[in-house]
Structures are given as structure tokens and as C-alpha cells.
């Protein structure tokens, strides 16, 4: 079994290689409302966003935790550009490994948000 891609410098963050992304980890990462909101925003924007572009009703340390869980599960890719930590959805990897899963989850989350008025 391969391990996370090695960090090239102290500012590089470890990510699982595509072959190591596990369905259980992805589902666990997306089971939290804040993490699901992050993924929904990344999917809607279709580009990379800085951590500060997300308005989450949690502390900075809790927000950092949510981004780390998503990264370690292979749902997002994070990299530094200057002083900004950029976040991008690993849509290609997820779609290749689990065809239709991300679209189904995003559609279900949108229906739930509409139903709950959020």
C-alpha cells in the first residue's frame, strides 16, 4: 500500500495518492455539515479558494481541522501560493474512483438545504 505523497518542503501538505483514497474516508469527511458546506462551495465555484474565502460559523482552529480532514481523506487538495493556502476539490480523482458519487452527494445536499431552508 502506498503512503501519502511526501511533502517536498515544510510548506507542502501531505495528500493521499489517488490509489489510497478510500470510500469510507471520503464519506466520513463529507458526513460533517461544515465540511460538506466547504465541498459544496468548492464545487459551485469550480476554482481554488483560499481558506479565508469560506464563511464558517466556527473558530479558526476548528475550520483548520475541517480542511485537514477533507485533505487527508483525499476530497480536497491544498497548496500554498504565497501566504495563502489554496483549496481545490479533487473532482477528477473522486469521479474516477467513485463515478457519480460526488454529483449524487452534492445534489442530495442541495435538496436537503432547500428542504431545511438553508
N, C-alpha and C positions, 0 to 999 in steps of 0.2 A: 504494500500500500504506500502511495507517495504521501509526502507531507506538504504542509503549506509552502507556497512559493517563498523562498528565502528573501529576507529584506536586504537590499543592496546597500542601504545606508541607514543611519539612525532615524531618518525621516520617512523611510519607506515602511509601509504597513504590510504585515503578512496577510495573504489571502489564500484560501484553498484553491488548488488547481481544479480545473473543470471536473476531472475524473473523481475527485474526492468530495464533490458536493453531494450531500445526502438528502433525500426527500424529508426524512424526519427532522433534520436541522432546519431546512427551509420552512417547513410547516410550523415548527416551534417558533422560529424567528417571526413569522407572519401572524402568530396567534395573539400577539400583543397589539392593542389598539394604536399605540403611539408608533410602533414600528410599521404597522400596516399603513398608517397615515403617511409616513415618510416614503414608503414604496409607492403609494398612490400619487403623491406629488411628483416623484421622480418619473413615474410612468406618464403622467399628464404633461410634464414639461419636456420630456424626451431629450434632455440635455443634462449636463452635470450641474449640480447646485452646491453651493457652499453650505456648511452646517448652519451658518448664521441666517440663511435664507428660509429656514424652517421655523415656523412659529409654533412651538410645542409648549403646552401648559405644564412643563416640568422643569426642574433645576438643570443647570448646565451639566452637572456630573451625571444626572440621570439620562439626559439627552446623549451624552457621550457613550454611556453604557448601551443605549438602544442602537446607535450607529455601529458600535463594536460587535454586538450580537448579529446584526444584519451582515456585516463584513465577514465575520468568522463563519457564518452559515453559507456564504457564497452568494448572497442575494444582491449585495452592492459591492462596488469597487471604490476604494478611497485612495486618493493620492494628494500630495501637497503640490500646489502651484504657488510659489512664493510663500506667503504666510497663510494662505487659505487652504483649508482641507476640502477638496472637491469630492463629491459623491455622485456616482453614476450607477444606474441599475444594470445588472449583468443579464439583461434580457436575452441576448444571444445564447449564453451558456444555459440559462434556465429553460429557454424554449427548445434547445437541442436535447437536453437531458429529460425534460418533463413536458412534452408537447401539449400545449393548451392549458397547462396548469396555471400559469401566471395570468393569462387572459380570463380564465374562469374565476380565479380568486379576486381579481380586480373588478370584474363585472358583479360578482356577489357582494363585494364591499360597497360598490356604488349603490346597488339596490338596497342594501341594509341602511346606508346613510340616508337615502331618500325616505325609506320607511320610518326611520327614527328621527327624521328631521334634522340630520347633521350634515 
